[in-house]
Amino acid sequence: MNSYGTLFRITLYGESHQNAIGVVVDGVTPGTRIDLERIKADLELRKPKAIGTTPRKEDDEPIITSGVFNGYATGSPIHIMIENKNIKSKDYEHLKKQPRPGHADFVANEKYRGFQDYRGGGRFSGRLTAPLVAAGAIAKMMLPYRFEHEIIQIGTLKDMTQIDSYLEDIIREKDSVGGIIKVTIKNVDIGLGEPMFEKLDAELAKMMFSIPAVKGFEFGTGFEGVNLKGSAFNDVLINDKGKTKTNHSGGITGGISNGNDIVFKVFIKPTSSISKEQQTFDFKEQDIKTLKVGGRHDVAIVRRAGIILENCAAIVLADAHLKYIK
């Protein structure tokens, strides 16, 4: 429900417009150097700065209240709190009667019987990715792996040198776009993951789909593999270290890391909250009415999602790594 992991375990709490959001990270190896500046640096990468990102500005200052002493993990749970300071809750009052298309407003109201905090998307908000980034930054401190990401497509645009001008057009249209991010993880040990119900690729997929706005996921060559025959898709071994000529499988075979780069792509959907007026059902009027969404939202949230994907992958790998250590 609100936790992930077995040996490296995180528990996420908070909502978009509550006083604070945060995470409890359990299972950090005692003596791990906890670098607060590295956590801040990753949170900085998530902040909205570029064209097409939300005007909501938060300090995102991580406050560690337990589990760290003299800069090192003590072995007890690490609690990280991030305060919500820049809140405009009045922008969301009308959504009680007219839920946003594509958003979780309707299902949240049904599941929680109207008791949910709907402000800013509440528990379903991308705001909850901030503590995920913080937890993933700690996971990275435990791992010898290298994480990279790159945006390879935004909307219909594949030339990433033209992002700003492309998004300026979308902003004028009062609309939003999604995108695709490629994540690469290097220097991964051979043997992470299990052959059945804890496959490494399955765990990564589960985590990625736990991130708000993620709607697609593929490893290595992914769906394009349908165009290849087995003789072309097979990753031929070229040395006794498991290095392969190709990496169509994305670094995972039989649910277990094979020593090659782990490579996957994630589709981030267009932001549901857009400025363009839409015709959708009004529960109070019991009719289709015009909806104009207020608040402050990303036109292309994909621009700041890369570090979220990286750090969430690190959470998965930290748990798998602890299971793997002999």
C-alpha positions, 0 to 999 in steps of 0.5 A, a space after each residue: 500500500 504505502 511501502 515498498 521493499 523487503 531488506 531496503 524498505 521505504 514508506 511514503 507519507 503525505 499529500 500535496 497540500 498537507 503541511 509536509 510530505 516525507 519518507 521513512 527509509 529502513 535497511 540502510 547499511 550502518 556506516 553508509 555515508 549519508 551526504 545531505 548535499 547529494 540528496 539536495 542535488 537530486 531534488 534540485 534536478 526535480 525542481 521546475 525551472 525549464 519552459 513547460 514546468 509548473 510555476 509552483 516553487 517549493 524549497 524542497 529542503 530535506 529535513 532528516 530527523 532520525 537514522 543519521 549520526 555524524 553523517 553516517 547511517 546508524 542502522 535505524 530507520 532514516 526519516 526525511 521530511 519535506 515541508 509544503 510551503 507554496 500552497 493555493 488550495 482554493 484552486 481545487 474546490 470546484 473539483 469536488 463536483 467536477 473531477 478532471 478528465 484523465 486524473 484520479 479525482 473520480 476514482 479517489 472520491 469513490 475509493 475513499 468515500 469522499 474523505 480524501 484530501 483532493 487539494 492539488 491531487 492529494 495522495 495522487 500528486 506528482 508532489 509525492 515524487 520528491 520524497 521518492 527522489 530523496 529515498 533514491 538518493 540514499 539508495 544510490 549511496 549504497 550502490 556501486 552502480 552508475 545511473 543516467 537518463 535522457 529524454 528522447 521524445 516530447 510529444 511528437 518532437 524527437 529533436 531535443 534541441 528544439 524543446 523550448 520552442 516546441 513547448 512554447 507552442 503547446 503553452 499557447 494552445 493551453 494544452 500538455 504533452 507527454 514524453 519518453 525517457 531512457 534510463 541506463 544503469 551501468 556496472 550492475 552485478 550479475 545475479 540480481 533478481 529471482 527467476 519467478 515472482 521477484 524478477 528484477 525486470 518485474 520489480 523495476 516495472 512495478 516501481 516505475 508504474 507506481 510513479 504518477 503519470 507513468 503509462 508505458 514501460 519497455 526493456 532494451 529493444 522493447 516492442 520494436 523487437 517484434 520486427 526481429 527474428 530470434 536469431 537477431 534478437 538473441 544477445 550473443 555472448 562475446 566473453 566469459 564475463 557475460 558481455 553480449 554483442 547486443 543488448 536487446 534484453 536490456 541487461 536482464 535475462 530470466 529476471 536476473 541481471 546479466 552484467 550488461 547495462 540495464 536499459 529501459 524506456 518509460 512513457 510519461 503521459 501528458 499532464 491531465 490538468 490543462 488550461 484548455 477548457 474541456 466538456 466533462 461531467 458535472 456531478 452536482 448539475 448531473 450534466 456535461 458542463 465546461 471545466 476550466 482547471 485552475 492551479 499551477 501545473 506542468 505542460 510537460 512534466 516529463 522534463 523533470 521526471 528523469 531523476 525520479 525514474 533514476 532514483 526509483 530504480 535505485 530503490 529497487 536495485 538497493 533492495 535486490 543488492 542486499 538480497 544478493 550480497 553473500 
